[in-house]
Amino acid sequence: KTGDVILMQDVDGALGRFIRFSLNTPWSHAAVVVKRTPLTGQPNGKTEEILRQFPFRRNSHRFCSPGYCRCFDSDDGDFAPSRFKGLGDIGLLESTGEGTHIYDFAYRLFESRARWSSMAVVRLHDVPGRDDTAKINAFIEMERGNIYSVAKDELKASIFYHNVFRSNESALPETDGRNDAFCASLVTRFYQHMGWVHHERKSNSVMPSDFDVFPDDNSCVSCETTKQVLQLKDGWISPPELICS
């Protein structure tokens, strides 16, 4: 359902190994499930302008295109390249080095080149408005085609925030008005947009490990040595359920 978080483990990539080691967590990536309905407007409208400002992102960024993502889709129905049927209304909103896109959930996780050594779902419960497709689409249409984080030392500052308990957020880059995000930051921005979490905490202070909860955690995400509490206004999230390993 909309708002459920998918956690991924990358044992091969250097960045994934660095995040897992630095935060003492199995999870190095996060994406959020969204209910997919037909989109309006035109993706990629500002992508070229953004890439001109940050040309080093051209090597990995992928423009929104049919057959790769569903940022173009103005129709209901299944994703044509996928062998799965009846799952076309489930999308995955994700930010990677290839940019921010809404993908077909089943195709992205189980059929595409984006392979992960382990994946788990963190289910969100008892929050309002998770079927508000107009609000969901407004966020997707604002974020699709954006690029991966370009703020200097942003991941380093977020990791430092976790390892130094309640570290000062002033070390984190500002997030307002930006057209870039890393994975967990995008998920948190979506939660903020939907009204499920407060805006006081910067979205780029949140890492994938912050969604790894224990059974006795209710209205917040678990806080251990390398985890920081993400307060939910309403509802709660349950411990990760392993999808594949």
N, C-alpha and C positions, 0 to 999 in steps of 0.2 A: 504494500500500500504506500501511498504518498507519504514521504517522511522517513520510511525505513532506510537504514544506512547499510551499505555494503562495505565491509572491510576486506582488504586484500593484503596478502603477504607476497613480497618479492624477495626471493633468496638469491637471485642472480645479479640484479642491477646494483651498481655502487651506491646510488642514492637510497635505495630501499634498505640495503645493509646498514648504511650510516644511520638512518632514522631508527631502525630496530635496535641497533646497539646503543645509540644515544639515549633512547627513551625506555630501554629495557622492555620492549613490547614485541609481539609477533607481527604487528600490523604496521604497514608503511604507506597505505593508500586508502582513501575513502571516496565513496560516491553516494548519491542519494536517489532513491526510487521516486518517480513521479508518475501520476496518472497522465497518460498521453492523449491529447485530443488535437484536432487540426489546428495548425498555427497560422497566423496572418503575418503580413509584412514580409520583408526581404532580409534574410541573413546575409552576412558578409558585408553589409553596408558600410561599416566602419573599419573592417579588418585590415584592409590595405593601408589605410591611414595610420593605424596603430603599429603595423609592422614597419612602416617607414620610420617611425620613431624608435623602434627597437628591432633593427634589422637582424640581430643575432638570433631572434626567434624564428626566422624564416626556415632554418634548416630542419626544424622539427614540426612546425605548425602545419596543420592541414585545414584548408578552407572547407566550409560546410558544402557537402555535395551529396546528391542522391546516391544510394548504394553504400555510402560510408556512415552517415548519420541521418537523423530524422529532423534536422533543423529546417529542412525545406518543406516537410510534409504538410500539405493542406487537406489531406484526405484521411479518413479512418481506414482501418484494415491492417493486415499483416505486413511485415517488412519483406519486400520481394526476395532479397538474397537469403532469407532465413528458411530453414527447413521446419521450424516450429510454427504451428498454426494456432490461432485463437489467442495469441498473446500480444497482439499489436497495440493494445492500449496500455501496456506497461513500458515506461521509458526509464532510462538511466541518465541522470544529469551528472556530468563528470568533467573535471579539469585535469588535463595531463599536459605533457610537453607538446601534444598535438592541438592544444587549445581547449576551449569550453564548448561542449556539444551535448545535445540530447541524443542518446543512442537507443536503438531497439534493445530492450533488456536482455532477452534470451540470446540474441545474436552476439551482442557485445561480450557477454560473459562466457558463453559456451561454444561459439563458432568463429569468432574473429581471431586476429593475430594477437590480441591483448590477452595473453595467457598469464595466469597467476598460480603460484604453487599452492596457495590455500585461499579460500574465500569463506566469509561468514556474513550472516544477516543479523542486524540489530534492529529489532522491531520497536516501533513507536506506538504508544497506546494513549487513548483518552485525550487527544488534542482536538481542538475545534478546527473546522474549515479544511480538512484534508481533501475533501472532494470539491473545493472551490476552484473549478477549472479556469475561470477567468483570472484569478489571482495567480495560480500556478503558471499559466501561459504568459502573463505579464512579466514574470521573473525570467522565464526561459527566453522570451523574445528580447529582453534587455541584455542577457548574458551570452547568448549563443554567438559564436564567432569571435569571442574575446580570446586573449592569449594567456598562457601560463605566467605565473608570477615573474615580474622583472624587478621588483624592489630589492635593492642591494641588501644582502645578508638577512633576508626575511625569515627563511627557514632556520638559520642559525639563531636569530633572536627569539623565535618561537620555542626552539629547543631549550635555550637558556632560561626562558620564562618558566619552563616545566622543571628543569633541574635545580633551579634556585627558587625555592617555594615562595609563591606570591611575588615573584620578581616584578619590578616596576614595568608597567606596560609602555612607558615612554620610550623604551628602547625599540619597540616595534614600529615599523613604518605605518604611516597613516593609511586608512583604507577607503576613505570617502572619495567618491568621484573617480575611482580607478576602473580600468578595463582589463584587469588581470587578477588572477587569484591562483593559489595552489589548492589542492584537493579538499582538505578539511575546511579551509577558509570558505570555499564556495558552498559547501554543505551548511556551514554556520550562517552564511549570508542568506541562504534560502530559508533556514529556520527563523532568522530575524524578520525576513520579508513576510513570512506566514504568520508572524506574531507569536511564535512558540517560545522564543527566548528573548531576553532583554538585550538592548543595544549597548549597555554599559561596558561589556567586555568586548574587546576588539576581536573581530572574526579571525584575524590571522594569528591569534594566540592559541587557537584550537588545533590540535593534532589528531590524527586517526586514533591514537591510543585513548583519547578522552571519551570515546564512544564504547570502550570495552568495560562494561559494568559488571558488578556482582549482584547476586540475587537480592541482597538486602538494601541496594540502592534504589531509591524511589524517585524523587523529583529532581535528581541531579545525576550527572555522570561521575563515576567513581573517582576518588581522589587518593592516590598513593604517592610514593616518592616522585614518580615522574608523570603524574596525572593531575590535572587541575579541574575543579568542579565547573561544569557548565550548567547553570541554573535554568530549569525549564519553568515557564510561567504556569503551565498546566500539564498534566499527563506525566508519563514516565517511559523509560526505555528498558527493555529486558536484556539479559546477557546475550552475547553473540551465539548464534546457532550455526554450526559449521555446515556449509553447503558442499564443499569439496576440499580435498586435501591430497 
